[in-house]
Amino acid sequence: QVQLVQSGGGVVQAGGSLRLSCATSRSSFSWYGLSWFRQAPGKEREFVAAITRFGGRIYYADSVKGRFTISKDNAKNTVYLQMVSLKPEDTAVYYCAAERFELPGSYQSSSEYDYWGQGTQVTVSS
């Protein structure tokens, strides 16, 4: 069982920046593919970004490309989501997700992941 603990988030004005973190105590963290999803009120959970287990491949949703950066520090067992140039439409609860051994083939589908963080609220005011 993998427990993912998220931190970061909060309230920021449009154009501002935030960094989300997702950490686990598991020493085998390097063997997990990791992603970030978000869910706005009344909407389905949507894919944001993904990184393969050794960081060799990274994927972004078109809506965040060029503004968000996903990174993984295997030594710290932590995955990050750096968000800049935030927009009000980025407001949502953000979740990290992990899948053992590697990113799932359908990495954009939330149903493919076995492990989830508790979620953290990001609110961007206009």
N, C-alpha and C positions, 0 to 999 in steps of 0.2 A: 504494500500500500504506500502510495506517495502522497504526502501532504504538502500542498502548495500554499504559501502564506504571502499575501500581497501587501504592498505598502505604497504610499504615494497617493496621488490624486488630490482632489480638492476643488476650490473655486478659483477661476482665473478669468481675466478679461480677454476678449477677442484679440488675437495677435500674440498672446502670451505663450508660455511654455510650461510643461510639466514633465516629470519623469515617474513612470511606474516601475515598481520592482516586484519580482515574484521569486521567492526563495524556497528551497527545500533543504532538509538536513541529509537527504540521501546522497551518499558518496558516489552512487552510480548515475548521477545527474547527467553526466556527459553522454549517456546512452539514450537520452530522450530527445525527441523532436518536440519543439515548443511553439505555441502560437498565442496570439492575443485575439480575443473577440470582444465585442461590445453589444450592449442591448439598451436601446432607448425606450422610454415609456411607450407602451402600445405597439412596439415593433418586435420583430424576431431578432434573435441573436445573430450578429453578422461578423464575418471574418474581417480582421484588421491586418494582421501580419503574422508571418511564420518564419522559423529558422530551423534548418536541419541540425542533427545532433552535434556535429562538429563545426557548424556555422558555414559550411561550404556553399549553401544555397539559401537565399532569402527571398521571400515573396511578400508583396503588399497588395492590399485592396487599392483600386484606382483612386478612391476617394481620399486616401491618405498618402499616396505616393509623393515623395519629395518633401513631405512635412514630418512624417514619423520615421523613426529608426528603431529597429529591433536589434538587440545584441544579446550575447550569451557569455557569461563568465563561468566556465566550468570549475575553476578553482574556488569560486565563491558560491557555486551551486545556485546561481541567480540568473534570471533573464530579465532584461530591461525593455521598456518601451519609452523612448525619448520622443516627446511630442512638441513641435514648435508650430508657430503660426496657427494657433488653435482657432477654430471657428465655432460659433454657437451650435452648429449641426454636429459637432463632435461630442456634445453633451450626451452622456450615457454612463451606464455601469460597465466597467471594463473587467474582463476576466482573462486570466492566463489559463492555458490548457496544455497538458502534456500527454504524450503517447510514447510508450516504451519502445526502445530500439530505433525508431525513426519516425519522421513525419508520416502520417497516413497518406495514401495515394490521393484521397479526396480531402486534402488538408483544409479546404475552405468549409467543410461541413462539420458543424459542432458535434454531430452524433458520432464522429469517428474517434473522439478523444475519451479516454478513460478517467483522466484526473483533471480536476479543476480547482482553481483558487476560489477564495470566498467572495471575490468581487470588490471593486472599489469605485466610488462615484467620482466622475469628472464632470464639472459644470463650467461651461464657458458662457460668460455673460457678454451681451452685445453693447 
